């Protein structure tokens, strides 16, 4: 039997159309090419997403069949955007997905799960800097946040950073300061709740740029001008955020660097197979 000479790594993602996933894939592709590794991207969708409200996505669950092609007999290692794939699912469901690949070296991207290696963002510094500017320079004190599921690593850590900064400045807060969305522009219920329950809000932190894009639309429908009547800032610093009017202020992250580093970690893990 001919000896295998090139490692094969699978990258499991939630589709390949959003800017976050595209950036992750590009970083992984570049690093894999430089390292002489074959990268196979498996673009499924989301676990346990409610598909009943939008007819155009009612069959998207079928994409997840692609995840079944990530097997120990055809891959040497896997990278998984676990919290992105599972952004609508429980932590137990996310673990079930990740545990199904226990037989192969595995690194999680922007996710934390006990027993697994992961590469994550600094979800604290950028948020604190943005809020400190709004507090110190603009003298704002009424902050709201549109977040995401607590089972999502980034959403949870960004929520913690938000409330820690309010506590740092002694700014009082209650339940009305925070609402939970679905990490997308389709979090209409959360947008309405924020504005209905907290009409005096001066600044809103959106857990990611896609959430901010949807919030902009809701604000404008109510005759509220983003950046003038209510300050809005997001997270990811995507191209779409820059195209909003006014342009969205956003915490910058480099998804490509994170995925490239993951490839480096897995390369180290599997190099012994080819020595």
URFENTA-V784285 format. One record per residue. N is the residue number from 0. RES is the residue in one small letter. PSI is psi as a letter, one per 40 degrees, with the letter a starting at -180 (999 if undefined). OMEGA is omega in radians with two decimals (NA if undefined). D_LAST is the distance of its C-alpha to the last C-alpha in whole Angstrom. Layout:
# URFENTA-V784285
n: <N;N>
res: <RES;RES>
psi: <PSI;PSI>
omega: <OMEGA;OMEGA>
d_last: <D_LAST;D_LAST>
This chain:
# URFENTA-V784285
n: <0;1;2;3;4;5;6;7;8;9;10;11;12;13;14;15;16;17;18;19;20;21;22;23;24;25;26;27;28;29;30;31;32;33;34;35;36;37;38;39;40;41;42;43;44;45;46;47;48;49;50;51;52;53;54;55;56;57;58;59;60;61;62;63;64;65;66;67;68;69;70;71;72;73;74;75;76;77;78;79;80;81;82;83;84;85;86;87;88;89;90;91;92;93;94;95;96;97;98;99;100;101;102;103;104;105;106;107;108;109;110;111;112;113;114;115;116;117;118;119;120;121;122;123;124;125;126;127;128;129;130;131;132;133;134;135;136;137;138;139;140;141;142;143;144;145;146;147;148;149;150;151;152;153;154;155;156;157;158;159;160;161;162;163;164;165;166;167;168;169;170;171;172;173;174;175;176;177;178;179;180;181;182;183;184;185;186;187;188;189;190;191;192;193;194;195;196;197;198;199;200;201;202;203;204;205;206;207;208;209;210;211;212;213;214;215;216;217;218;219;220;221;222;223;224;225;226;227;228;229;230;231;232;233;234;235;236;237;238;239;240;241;242;243;244;245;246;247;248;249;250;251;252;253;254;255;256;257;258;259;260;261;262;263;264;265;266;267;268;269;270;271;272;273;274>
res: <x;x;x;x;x;x;x;x;x;x;x;x;x;x;x;x;x;x;x;x;x;x;x;x;x;x;x;x;x;x;x;x;x;x;x;x;x;x;x;x;x;x;x;x;x;x;x;x;x;x;x;x;x;x;x;x;x;x;x;x;x;x;x;x;x;x;x;x;x;x;x;x;x;x;x;x;x;x;x;x;x;x;x;x;x;x;x;x;x;x;x;x;x;x;x;x;x;x;x;x;x;x;x;x;x;x;x;x;x;x;x;x;x;x;x;x;x;x;x;x;x;x;x;x;x;x;x;x;x;x;x;x;x;x;x;x;x;x;x;x;x;x;x;x;x;x;x;x;x;x;x;x;x;x;x;x;x;x;x;x;x;x;x;x;x;x;x;x;x;x;x;x;x;x;x;x;x;x;x;x;x;x;x;x;x;x;x;x;x;x;x;x;x;x;x;x;x;x;x;x;x;x;x;x;x;x;x;x;x;x;x;x;x;x;x;x;x;x;x;x;x;x;x;x;x;x;x;x;x;x;x;x;x;x;x;x;x;x;x;x;x;x;x;x;x;x;x;x;x;x;x;x;x;x;x;x;x;x;x;x;x;x;x;x;x;x;x;x;x;x;x;x;x;x;x>
psi: <h;h;h;h;e;h;i;h;h;h;h;h;i;g;i;f;d;i;d;d;d;d;d;d;d;d;d;d;d;d;d;d;d;d;e;f;i;h;h;h;h;g;g;a;b;i;h;f;h;h;e;d;e;h;d;e;e;e;e;e;d;d;d;e;d;d;d;e;e;g;i;d;e;e;i;e;i;i;h;h;g;d;d;d;d;f;e;e;i;i;d;d;d;d;d;d;d;d;d;e;f;d;e;i;h;h;h;i;h;f;i;h;h;h;e;i;h;i;h;i;i;h;e;d;d;d;d;d;d;d;d;d;d;d;d;d;d;e;f;i;e;g;h;i;h;h;a;a;i;d;e;h;d;d;d;d;d;d;d;d;d;d;d;d;d;d;d;d;e;f;h;i;i;a;d;e;e;h;i;h;a;f;f;i;e;e;f;d;d;d;d;d;d;d;d;d;e;g;e;e;h;d;h;h;h;h;d;i;d;d;d;d;d;d;d;d;d;d;d;d;d;e;f;h;h;h;e;c;d;h;h;h;i;a;h;d;f;i;d;d;d;d;e;i;h;i;h;h;h;i;h;h;i;g;d;d;d;d;d;d;d;d;d;d;d;d;d;d;d;e;d;d;d;e;999>
omega: <-3.11;-3.12;3.12;-3.07;-3.08;-3.14;3.11;3.13;3.07;3.09;-3.11;-3.08;3.14;-3.10;-3.13;-3.11;-3.12;-3.03;3.12;-3.10;3.11;-3.14;3.09;-3.13;3.14;3.12;3.13;3.14;-3.13;-3.11;3.12;3.11;-3.14;-3.09;-3.13;-3.11;3.03;3.13;3.09;-3.13;-3.12;-3.07;3.03;3.06;-3.02;3.07;2.99;3.08;3.08;-3.07;-3.00;-3.03;-3.08;-3.06;-3.07;-3.13;-2.99;-3.14;-3.04;3.10;-3.11;3.10;-3.06;3.02;-3.13;-3.12;-3.13;3.11;3.08;-3.07;-3.12;-3.11;3.12;3.09;3.08;-3.14;3.11;2.94;-3.08;2.96;-2.94;-3.09;3.08;3.08;-3.08;-3.06;3.08;-2.99;3.08;3.10;3.12;3.14;3.10;3.12;3.11;3.11;-3.07;-3.14;-3.13;3.13;-3.09;-3.09;-3.08;3.08;-3.00;3.04;3.13;3.10;3.10;3.13;3.07;-3.13;-3.08;3.13;-3.11;3.03;3.14;3.05;-3.00;3.11;2.92;-3.06;-3.04;-2.95;-3.08;3.13;3.13;3.14;3.14;-3.11;3.12;3.09;-3.13;-3.14;-3.04;-3.05;-3.10;3.07;3.11;-3.13;-3.08;-3.04;3.00;3.08;2.99;-3.01;-3.12;-3.09;3.12;3.10;3.10;-3.05;-3.10;-3.13;-3.13;-3.09;3.12;3.05;3.12;3.13;3.13;-3.09;3.09;-3.14;3.05;3.12;3.14;-3.11;3.12;3.13;-3.11;3.11;3.13;-3.10;-3.08;-3.13;-3.02;2.99;-3.10;3.08;-3.09;3.09;-3.12;3.12;-3.12;3.13;-3.02;-3.14;3.13;3.13;-3.14;-3.12;3.14;-3.08;3.13;-3.05;-3.06;-3.05;-3.13;-3.09;-3.12;-3.12;-3.13;3.03;3.09;-2.99;3.02;-3.07;-3.12;3.05;-3.14;3.13;3.10;-3.14;3.06;-3.10;3.13;3.11;-3.08;3.09;3.14;3.14;3.13;-3.06;3.08;3.12;3.11;3.12;3.11;3.05;3.13;2.99;-3.06;-3.11;3.08;3.13;-3.11;3.10;-3.14;3.12;3.14;-3.11;3.10;3.10;-0.08;3.13;-3.11;2.96;-3.01;3.08;-3.06;2.99;3.12;-3.11;-3.12;3.13;3.13;-3.13;3.11;3.12;3.09;3.10;3.12;3.14;-3.12;3.08;3.10;-3.08;-3.01;-3.05;-3.12;-3.12;-3.02;3.10;NA>
d_last: <17;15;11;11;9;11;11;15;17;21;23;27;30;34;34;34;37;38;37;35;32;33;32;29;27;28;26;23;23;23;20;18;19;18;15;14;14;17;20;22;25;27;31;33;36;37;38;41;43;47;47;51;52;51;51;49;46;47;44;41;40;39;36;34;34;31;29;29;26;24;22;19;19;19;17;14;16;20;22;26;29;30;34;34;34;36;39;41;40;40;37;37;37;34;32;33;31;28;28;27;24;23;20;18;17;20;21;25;27;30;31;31;30;30;27;25;23;25;26;30;33;35;38;41;41;42;44;46;47;48;50;51;52;55;56;57;58;59;61;59;59;59;56;54;51;49;46;44;43;42;39;38;36;37;41;41;40;42;45;45;44;48;50;48;50;53;53;53;56;58;58;59;58;58;57;58;56;53;52;49;48;45;43;45;48;49;50;54;55;53;55;58;58;57;60;62;62;61;63;64;60;59;56;53;49;47;44;42;44;44;46;48;49;51;53;54;55;57;58;60;61;63;64;62;61;57;57;61;62;59;56;52;49;46;42;39;41;41;42;45;46;47;49;51;54;55;51;49;48;45;42;39;35;32;31;28;27;27;25;22;22;21;18;17;17;15;12;12;12;10;7;5;6;4;0>
